[in-house]
Amino acid sequence: MIAAIASLLWEASSIELVVAVDVGLLMVMMLRSTRISQANFIASQSDRIRAMSLAHSLTDANSAIQVSHAELQCIANSDPLTGLCNRSSFNAGLSQTLEQCSARSESAALIIIDLDRFKSINDTMGHTLAIRS
């Protein structure tokens, strides 16, 4: 375009001057449009990278929440000393079993075993001895 403008100015007639000015204005508008398009492209790519980073951090946070939830479920439903199911877990399992039996018109049985003086054994011998024996 610069060569065309120089060639038109070389002739120096009024029509060539007007055309040279028009070509010069067209060149300025094209350069301006190119810069604006480039800035918009860079901004959109930057936004896309930030969005991907945010999505990745949200995925990591969600994974950490799920792990914490699983750990809390384990703590809430088991005895910290033995790791066995606690009363809450037992009651939930019993309710579920009774509902399933009721839906299938089946019977269920529950056996309760009571160990006499088990608390005194734990208190005198300690929990570690009670678990080993």
ZIGIZI-V738620 format. One record per pair of residues at least 24 apart in sequence whose ideal C-beta (glycine too) atoms are under 10 Angstrom apart, sorted by the first residue. I is the first residue (numbers start at 1). J is the second residue. Records with the same first field share a line. If there is no record, write none. Layout:
I->J + J
//
This chain:
1->26 + 27 + 30 + 31
2->27
81->122 + 127 + 128 + 130 + 131
82->127 + 130 + 131
//
